[in-house]
């Protein structure tokens, strides 16, 4: 019944050189980050998984929707994929708009498939981020 439900876009996110560098540094764990020069400087592009930072801003719509009854503390981010039209770049101002694509239930767990469209303020599609969220319902007393 909730499949196809869409939410207004989250507030615009500005992709910055500092945020890209910080994200790239976090990649690679003990190795000290991803040294790819494309992720550095004023003309940097973001690592492909950077889009999750922006997409996750739209997830709040799910948790704020009283009809869904989802609780963040009972939710696990199980799967993630990205389809890019072009890389995210320093200076991009991007919105994230979420649509519920799938809902299924197995026992006490709801599987919620969402699509988040990342578009520039000018309307250019940059990326589609898809996630599967696993939500455990509260036990009925």
C-alpha positions as CSV (number, residue, x, y, z in Angstrom):
1,X,0.0,0.0,0.0
2,X,3.0,2.3,0.5
3,X,4.7,1.4,-2.8
4,X,5.0,4.4,-5.1
5,X,4.8,6.9,-2.2
6,X,7.1,9.8,-2.9
7,X,8.3,12.6,-0.5
8,X,9.4,16.1,-1.2
9,X,13.2,16.6,-1.7
10,X,15.4,17.1,1.2
11,X,17.1,20.5,1.5
12,X,19.9,21.0,-1.0
13,X,23.3,19.7,-0.2
14,X,26.4,21.5,-1.5
15,X,29.2,19.2,-2.5
16,X,32.5,20.7,-1.3
17,X,36.1,20.1,-1.7
18,X,36.5,19.6,2.1
19,X,33.6,17.0,2.2
20,X,35.0,15.0,-0.7
21,X,38.5,15.0,0.8
22,X,37.1,14.0,4.2
23,X,35.1,11.1,2.6
24,X,38.0,9.9,0.5
25,X,40.2,9.9,3.7
26,X,37.7,7.7,5.4
27,X,37.9,5.1,2.6
28,X,40.5,2.5,2.8
29,X,40.4,2.2,6.6
30,X,43.9,1.4,8.1
31,X,45.5,2.2,4.8
32,X,44.8,5.9,5.3
33,X,42.2,6.7,2.7
34,X,41.9,6.6,-1.0
35,X,44.7,8.6,-2.6
36,X,43.0,9.0,-6.0
37,X,44.0,12.4,-7.2
38,X,40.5,12.8,-8.7
39,X,39.2,13.2,-5.2
40,X,41.5,16.2,-4.4
41,X,41.5,19.9,-5.2
42,X,39.0,22.5,-6.3
43,X,38.0,20.4,-9.4
44,X,37.5,17.2,-7.4
45,X,34.9,14.6,-8.2
46,X,33.4,12.6,-5.4
47,X,34.0,8.9,-4.8
48,X,31.0,6.9,-6.2
49,X,29.8,5.9,-2.7
50,X,29.7,9.6,-1.6
51,X,26.2,9.8,-2.9
52,X,25.0,7.8,0.1
53,X,25.6,10.9,2.3
54,X,23.2,12.9,0.2
55,X,20.7,10.1,-0.3
56,X,20.5,9.4,3.4
57,X,19.2,12.9,4.0
58,X,16.0,11.8,2.3
59,X,15.5,8.8,4.5
60,X,14.2,11.1,7.3
61,X,11.0,11.3,5.3
62,X,10.4,7.6,5.9
63,X,11.0,7.8,9.6
64,X,8.8,11.0,9.9
65,X,5.8,9.4,8.2
66,X,3.5,8.2,10.9
67,X,1.6,5.8,8.5
68,X,4.8,3.8,8.1
69,X,5.6,3.4,11.8
70,X,9.3,2.9,11.1
71,X,11.8,3.4,13.9
72,X,15.5,4.2,13.1
73,X,16.8,2.2,16.0
74,X,15.1,-1.0,14.6
75,X,16.4,-0.4,11.0
76,X,19.4,-1.8,9.3
77,X,20.8,-0.5,5.9
78,X,21.1,-3.8,4.1
79,X,21.9,-3.0,0.5
80,X,23.0,0.0,-1.7
81,X,23.5,0.6,-5.4
82,X,24.1,3.7,-7.5
83,X,23.4,4.5,-11.2
84,X,25.2,7.6,-12.3
85,X,24.6,10.0,-15.1
86,X,27.8,11.8,-14.2
87,X,30.0,12.2,-11.1
88,X,29.2,14.5,-8.3
89,X,31.6,17.5,-8.4
90,X,32.7,20.3,-6.1
91,X,30.1,23.0,-6.3
92,X,27.2,20.8,-7.2
93,X,24.0,21.7,-5.2
94,X,21.9,18.6,-5.1
95,X,18.5,17.6,-3.8
96,X,17.5,14.1,-2.8
97,X,13.9,12.9,-3.3
98,X,12.8,9.5,-2.0
99,X,10.2,7.1,-3.5
100,X,9.3,3.7,-1.9
101,X,9.7,1.1,-4.6
102,X,9.1,-2.2,-2.7
103,X,7.8,-3.4,0.6
104,X,7.7,-7.0,1.7
105,X,7.4,-8.7,5.0
106,X,9.0,-11.9,6.3
107,X,8.0,-12.7,9.9
108,X,8.7,-9.6,12.1
109,X,10.9,-7.9,9.4
110,X,9.8,-5.4,6.8
111,X,12.0,-5.1,3.7
112,X,11.7,-1.6,2.3
113,X,13.2,-0.8,-1.0
114,X,13.7,2.9,-1.7
115,X,14.9,5.0,-4.6
116,X,16.5,8.4,-4.1
117,X,16.8,10.7,-7.1
118,X,19.8,13.0,-6.7
119,X,19.2,16.1,-9.0
120,X,21.0,19.4,-9.3
121,X,19.0,22.5,-8.5
122,X,18.9,23.1,-12.3
123,X,17.0,19.7,-12.7
124,X,19.9,17.6,-14.0
125,X,19.8,14.0,-12.8
126,X,23.2,13.1,-11.3
127,X,22.5,9.8,-9.7
128,X,19.8,7.3,-8.6
129,X,20.6,5.7,-5.3
130,X,18.7,2.5,-4.3
131,X,18.7,1.1,-0.8
132,X,17.1,-1.8,1.0
133,X,16.2,-1.1,4.6
134,X,15.3,-3.9,7.0
135,X,13.0,-2.9,9.7
136,X,12.0,-5.1,12.7
137,X,8.6,-4.4,14.0
138,X,8.0,-4.1,17.8
139,X,6.9,-7.2,19.5
140,X,3.2,-7.3,20.2
141,X,2.6,-7.7,24.0
